Amino acid sequence: MAGYEKQVGGTEKRTRMKKAVSFFVLCWLGSVAAALGQQAEGSLLLSGAGDLVRTDVPGVIRRYQLGFEGNYFYKHNLSVSGGYEFNYGRANHMALGARYYPTEPLFVRIRGLIGSDSDVAFGVGYTYNISYRVRLEAVSDYYLVSKVVGLRLGVGVLIN
């Protein structure tokens, strides 16, 4: 019986060790991916996007909202942004915000929409690099004041 307890204890230790090593490797890969980001400090990303789906409008593309923004990369994984949102049938907004890229294709963002119906949007996005300078972006935003979720698709051009 004592040999069986030693065997089980050894298996648990190996499992814990495998989990710890796996966690370390994933953290290391994430830091390497962040360090190898395409955009350098001082780069500018110009992008335009349109909402495909919003929870406040039934159906797909029933009311359009288009946005244009510029992101200035203060660091390779942190940018500040400014832009303009065009809304069909509602007030247009200026947008000020920031993006953080924990790894190169993924980012989180926060934007303040300034206008007659001001709002704050928290978003998560993914970029797919078509070439060194051109990328597709998919973003899902949650608008805090209006309690709406939107799915947006756009194109960005990187200027070094």
LINTARA-V631868 format. One record per residue. N is the residue number from 1. RES is the residue in one letter. D_FIRST is the distance of its C-alpha to the first C-alpha in Angstrom with 2 decimals. Layout:
n | res | d_first
N | RES | D_FIRST
N | RES | D_FIRST
//
This chain:
n | res | d_first
1 | M | 0.00
2 | A | 3.80
3 | G | 5.40
4 | Y | 5.16
5 | E | 6.51
6 | K | 8.86
7 | Q | 9.97
8 | V | 10.88
9 | G | 12.56
10 | G | 14.43
11 | T | 15.65
12 | E | 16.98
13 | K | 18.75
14 | R | 20.30
15 | T | 21.49
16 | R | 23.04
17 | M | 24.63
18 | K | 26.09
19 | K | 27.54
20 | A | 29.03
21 | V | 30.56
22 | S | 31.91
23 | F | 33.47
24 | F | 35.04
25 | V | 36.45
26 | L | 37.94
27 | C | 39.54
28 | W | 40.93
29 | L | 42.35
30 | G | 43.92
31 | S | 45.58
32 | V | 46.87
33 | A | 48.28
34 | A | 50.00
35 | A | 51.44
36 | L | 52.87
37 | G | 54.79
38 | Q | 58.15
39 | Q | 60.23
40 | A | 61.28
41 | E | 62.45
42 | G | 65.93
43 | S | 65.52
44 | L | 66.93
45 | L | 65.47
46 | L | 68.05
47 | S | 66.73
48 | G | 67.90
49 | A | 65.88
50 | G | 66.44
51 | D | 64.42
52 | L | 63.31
53 | V | 61.80
54 | R | 61.97
55 | T | 60.59
56 | D | 63.97
57 | V | 65.80
58 | P | 65.01
59 | G | 64.83
60 | V | 64.74
61 | I | 67.46
62 | R | 69.59
63 | R | 70.46
64 | Y | 70.29
65 | Q | 69.23
66 | L | 69.68
67 | G | 68.67
68 | F | 69.70
69 | E | 68.13
70 | G | 68.01
71 | N | 64.95
72 | Y | 65.51
73 | F | 62.46
74 | Y | 62.28
75 | K | 59.12
76 | H | 57.71
77 | N | 55.29
78 | L | 57.39
79 | S | 60.74
80 | V | 63.30
81 | S | 65.27
82 | G | 68.48
83 | G | 69.90
84 | Y | 71.73
85 | E | 70.65
86 | F | 73.13
87 | N | 72.64
88 | Y | 74.66
89 | G | 76.03
90 | R | 74.45
91 | A | 75.03
92 | N | 74.27
93 | H | 72.12
94 | M | 71.79
95 | A | 68.16
96 | L | 66.70
97 | G | 63.06
98 | A | 60.36
99 | R | 57.68
100 | Y | 54.43
101 | Y | 52.66
102 | P | 48.97
103 | T | 48.84
104 | E | 51.91
105 | P | 52.07
106 | L | 50.90
107 | F | 52.86
108 | V | 53.16
109 | R | 56.57
110 | I | 58.50
111 | R | 62.19
112 | G | 64.81
113 | L | 67.46
114 | I | 70.76
115 | G | 73.54
116 | S | 74.85
117 | D | 71.44
118 | S | 69.20
119 | D | 65.47
120 | V | 62.33
121 | A | 60.09
122 | F | 56.50
123 | G | 55.53
124 | V | 52.95
125 | G | 54.22
126 | Y | 53.56
127 | T | 55.96
128 | Y | 56.38
129 | N | 58.51
130 | I | 61.13
131 | S | 62.57
132 | Y | 62.50
133 | R | 64.92
134 | V | 64.49
135 | R | 61.49
136 | L | 60.68
137 | E | 59.17
138 | A | 57.43
139 | V | 57.06
140 | S | 55.94
141 | D | 57.53
142 | Y | 57.04
143 | Y | 60.28
144 | L | 59.49
145 | V | 62.81
146 | S | 63.56
147 | K | 59.89
148 | V | 60.31
149 | V | 58.07
150 | G | 59.79
151 | L | 58.78
152 | R | 61.04
153 | L | 61.65
154 | G | 63.77
155 | V | 64.83
156 | G | 64.91
157 | V | 66.77
158 | L | 65.62
159 | I | 68.40
160 | N | 67.52
//
